[in-house]
């Protein structure tokens, strides 16, 4: 059924929150969900299904980089009938107005790689957006939770330790932040006619050189997890 996910049929809810770190997926599930069941653990990529405010929601790690998220996202979409994936992760800021701990609802993601060609798009199609319904569900969730967020473009890099500095990359892309997965998720979801969304917390700034202590990230990411879960609820309500 799936090469990389050892879950049983119907193990996942229609909407899945996906952080990069599988241990963060475990933390989200154990902290926020009730009646939690571990549904997959192949290669240590943990996945869980449970209930949040009486709504069935799944959480699973996606690893690092576009190749990794595309493997797990495609198998969730194709083999498990998942309709929407919400990436909840961290990013680095390229601009002074996006500070440590701030939350962004990504409205576009770009790349300077050839990933889009490998997914069947034209080379010049180097910018993709979340699905309209996914993005709107996140916006509505932020309003409902009275949570301050920003909107903006993310640059998804192939190389974490790139030789291209952030000033040049910001100039090239006009992105406000950098991650390694949003572009791939948006492109894949568009290809498969699925829904997607990306919510990220600023964990470090290229401007101020400040960063969140790794030991404190878990608590810092609480608001993002709550926003992602409320976004999932809003999406499920859309499905009826």
Beta strands, then each sheet from edge to edge (+ up, - down):
strand 1: 15-18
strand 2: 34-40
strand 3: 47-52
strand 4: 55-60
strand 5: 84-93
strand 6: 103-110
strand 7: 127-128
strand 8: 150-156
strand 9: 177-179
strand 10: 195-205
sheet 1: 2+ 3- 4+ 1+ 5+ 9- 8- 6- 7+
sheet 2: 2+ 3- 4+ 1+ 5+ 10+
end
